Structures are given as structure tokens and as C-alpha cells.
């Protein structure tokens, strides 16, 4: 939840400043489903309930049986029934202030800062020459609500939203266009390992850094 909330908050400013509509689709992680069918039904109900905190536009129903066997029509119908009941329970029950839980909030902010640090370096590789620098980057890693409370006027506009808008502004690039997602820059990001595909097998030596990272479950 912290990860997806962080991702949404990073891109949300685009919908305020451009004709950009965000459609949120959620789903339970297939690898998290237990092979025990009774346990899997409970897991589907709970994962659906937690997804609701993201206020999704679309819910992708993962059939509860998929860790055990390919879903048959009756499995799909049962899974949809479980999912719809989870919707009802979510709407009926008192909701915890999940985004105010310190552990969740801290993890969300940690992920936002890390993601924007990578995006910053993607911009730098594309020729970015804007307001954000390595020295002042941390000043931008706060919400607008936090930045406007600062004493220094010049720091009141330094936040995640203004940072993202500065990264995508073409005037901050020598070419006059935002080169962050140009084909050459994305290719370079793979070669230097900025973009990672955990545990992937790489044949082309130019991209060997792409598969160097390793993942593990931490406190989860």
C-alpha cells in the first residue's frame, strides 16, 4: 500500500497541470496466494479489502485458486462473489486512518524520496539543467503542505510537485525538449544500471548491470 500510494502521489500533480487522467487498477499479487483453497479464499477477501484504501477505478480479480490450478468458470464466479462481498464490508465498516499510521507514512515517504532520486538521475542523464541539484535535492523531497510552512520564501516552492514539473519542462534541457524518456536515454539507464530488472539473465554484456540487484522481503 505504501508503495502504490507513493507512486500515485508522485504522478498526481500531472493531472492538475495537464490533460492527464490517472486510472487506478489494483489486484492481489498472484505469488502471495496460498495453494490451500480455503486459505486462498480468505486471502482474496483480505487483499481486496486492503486494495480499497487506494480507491481504485478498476479491481482486477485474481481467482483464489490460481496458486493451485487454472481458474474454471465456477472458480471465477466464486472469486467475484468474494470480491464483491469485500467491497460491501469495506463500505460498511469503520475505516482505520491507515495513511496516518506512522510506519505506513514513513515507508511511503522513504519510497517517494528513493523513486524521485532515480527520476532525478534519469533527468540528469537526459541533459537536465533545471532548479534541482544534488545539493538541494533533499529540500524538494517534501509535500506542498510542508514546503509552504517554511520560513524562507525561496524554499516554500521546493516540493515534490515543483520538482517533477521542473524535470519535465523542456526549457531545462539543451535540446529544448524533455529527454528523460527518449529512446537513447532509456537505453543508457539500462546500461548503467539505473533501471533494474531483479535477477534477470542478461546475454548482452552492455546491459549486465541491469540484472545486478537482488530483492528480499524485509519486515513483510
C-alpha positions in Angstrom: 0.0 0.0 0.0 2.8 2.4 0.9 4.5 1.7 -2.5 1.4 2.3 -4.6 0.3 5.4 -2.6 3.8 6.8 -3.1 3.6 6.1 -6.9 0.2 7.8 -7.1 1.3 10.9 -5.1 4.4 11.3 -7.4 2.3 11.4 -10.6 -0.8 13.1 -9.3 0.4 16.6 -10.0 0.4 15.8 -13.7 -3.4 15.6 -13.6 -3.6 19.1 -12.1 -1.4 20.8 -14.7 -2.1 18.8 -17.8 -4.9 17.0 -19.6 -3.8 13.8 -17.8 -6.2 11.4 -16.2 -5.0 8.7 -13.8 -6.9 5.4 -13.8 -6.1 3.3 -10.8 -6.3 -0.5 -11.2 -5.5 -2.8 -8.3 -5.1 -6.6 -8.0 -3.8 -9.1 -5.5 -0.3 -10.4 -6.0 -0.6 -13.9 -7.6 2.6 -15.1 -5.9 1.1 -14.2 -2.5 -1.8 -16.6 -2.8 -1.5 -19.9 -0.8 -2.2 -23.2 -2.5 -4.7 -24.2 0.2 -8.0 -23.3 -1.4 -9.8 -22.4 1.9 -6.9 -20.2 2.9 -6.8 -18.6 -0.5 -10.4 -17.5 -0.3 -9.7 -15.7 2.9 -6.6 -14.2 1.3 -8.6 -12.9 -1.7 -11.1 -11.3 0.7 -8.4 -9.5 2.7 -6.2 -8.4 -0.2 -9.4 -7.0 -1.9 -10.3 -5.1 1.3 -6.8 -3.5 1.6 -6.9 -2.5 -2.1 -9.9 -0.4 -1.4 -7.7 2.1 0.5 -6.3 3.1 -2.9 -9.8 4.0 -4.1 -9.3 2.1 -7.4 -11.2 2.7 -10.5 -10.8 -0.9 -11.6 -10.3 -4.0 -9.5 -8.6 -6.9 -11.2 -10.0 -10.1 -9.6 -7.3 -12.8 -9.2 -9.1 -16.1 -8.8 -8.4 -17.6 -5.4 -7.5 -21.0 -6.9 -4.7 -19.8 -9.2 -1.9 -21.0 -6.9 -3.5 -24.4 -7.0 -5.0 -24.8 -10.5 -6.1 -22.8 -13.5 -9.3 -21.0 -12.9 -12.5 -22.6 -14.1 -15.8 -20.7 -14.7 -17.1 -21.7 -11.3 -13.8 -20.5 -9.6 -14.1 -17.2 -11.4 -17.7 -16.7 -10.3 -16.9 -17.6 -6.7 -13.9 -15.2 -6.7 -16.1 -12.4 -8.0 -18.6 -13.1 -5.2 -15.9 -13.0 -2.6 -14.6 -9.7 -4.1 -18.0 -8.1 -4.1 -18.6 -9.0 -0.5 -15.2 -7.4 0.4 -16.5 -4.2 -1.3 -19.6 -4.3 0.9 -17.6 -4.9 4.1 -15.2 -2.0 3.3 -18.1 0.4 2.7 -19.9 -0.8 5.9 -17.2 -1.0 8.5 -15.4 1.9 10.2 -12.2 2.6 8.3 -8.9 3.0 10.1 -6.8 6.0 9.3 -4.3 3.8 7.5 -2.3 6.6 5.9 -1.7 8.2 9.3 -0.1 5.1 10.7 3.5 6.1 11.4 5.0 3.0 9.9 3.0 3.3 6.7 3.6 7.0 6.4 7.3 6.6 6.9 7.6 3.9 4.4 5.6 5.9 1.8 7.9 8.9 2.2 11.0 6.7 2.0 9.8 5.2 -1.3 8.8 8.6 -2.7 12.2 10.0 -2.0 14.0 7.0 -3.5 11.9 7.0 -6.6 12.4 10.7 -7.2 16.1 10.3 -6.7 16.2 7.8 -9.5 14.0 10.0 -11.7 16.3 12.9 -10.9 19.3 11.0 -12.2 17.3 9.9 -15.3 16.7 13.6 -16.0 20.4 14.4 -15.5 21.4 11.7 -18.0 18.9 13.4 -20.4 20.7 16.7 -20.0 18.6 18.3 -17.3 19.8 21.7 -16.2 17.0 23.0 -14.0 16.5 24.1 -10.4 17.0 20.8 -8.8 20.6 19.9 -7.9 22.4 17.3 -5.9 22.9 19.8 -3.2 19.3 21.0 -2.8 17.5 17.7 -3.8 16.5 16.9 -0.2 14.8 20.3 0.0 12.4 19.2 -2.7 11.5 15.9 -1.1 8.5 17.2 0.9 4.9 17.7 0.1 3.5 21.1 -0.8 1.7 21.3 2.5 5.1 21.0 4.3 7.0 23.4 2.0 4.6 26.3 2.3 5.3 26.4 6.1 9.0 27.1 5.7 10.3 30.4 6.9 12.5 31.1 3.8 10.3 32.3 0.9 12.6 30.7 -1.7 12.1 27.3 -0.1 8.4 27.4 0.0 8.1 26.3 -3.6 10.5 23.5 -3.2 8.5 20.3 -3.0 7.8 17.0 -4.9 5.3 18.7 -7.2 7.5 21.5 -8.4 10.4 19.1 -8.7 8.5 16.8 -11.1 7.2 19.8 -13.1 10.8 21.1 -13.4 12.1 17.7 -14.6 9.5 17.5 -17.5 9.9 21.2 -18.6 11.6 21.2 -22.0 13.3 24.5 -21.4 15.5 22.8 -18.8 17.2 20.7 -21.5 19.7 21.8 -24.1 17.6 20.4 -26.9 14.5 22.3 -25.8 12.7 19.0 -25.1 12.4 16.8 -22.1 14.8 13.9 -22.9 14.1 11.8 -19.8 12.2 9.2 -21.8 13.9 9.4 -25.1 15.0 6.0 -26.5 18.7 6.8 -26.1 18.3 7.9 -22.5 16.2 4.9 -21.5 18.8 2.7 -23.1 21.6 4.4 -21.2 19.6 4.0 -18.0 19.7 0.2 -18.6 23.4 0.1 -19.4 24.4 2.0 -16.2 22.0 0.0 -14.0 19.7 2.9 -13.1 16.9 0.8 -14.3 16.9 -2.7 -12.8 15.2 -6.0 -13.6 15.9 -8.1 -10.5 17.5 -11.5 -11.2 17.1 -11.2 -14.9 19.5 -13.2 -17.1 21.4 -10.8 -19.3 23.0 -12.0 -22.5 24.1 -8.7 -24.0 27.1 -7.5 -21.9 26.2 -3.9 -22.4 23.2 -4.4 -20.1 24.8 -6.7 -17.5 24.3 -4.1 -14.7 20.5 -4.3 -15.3 20.4 -7.7 -13.5 22.8 -7.0 -10.7 20.3 -6.1 -8.0 18.7 -8.7 -5.7 15.5 -8.4 -3.8 14.4 -9.8 -0.5 11.4 -9.5 1.8 12.1 -7.1 4.7 9.7 -6.8 7.6 6.8 -8.1 5.5 
